Amino acid sequence: MESRVISTIQSVLDKRPIITLESRLIEDLLVDSLDKLMILSALEDEFAITISEDDFADIFTVNDMVEKLKEVI
């Protein structure tokens, strides 16, 4: 699952630094609110699920996102 999440984020943020589980979304990857919506949409497509934006409000790192997805799936 981790590699699928990283790959999905990488496809949205194609010109950002290398993405790891420890990457912070805002500080390291420079994710803004539009990027976050695009990432959530791409993850919905990747995992065939519906994600509530509110559920992902407290996400700070890529690993946080993976752990939250594990709860949802």
Helices and strands as residue ranges (DSSP letters): H 2-12, H 33-47, G 53-56, H 62-72
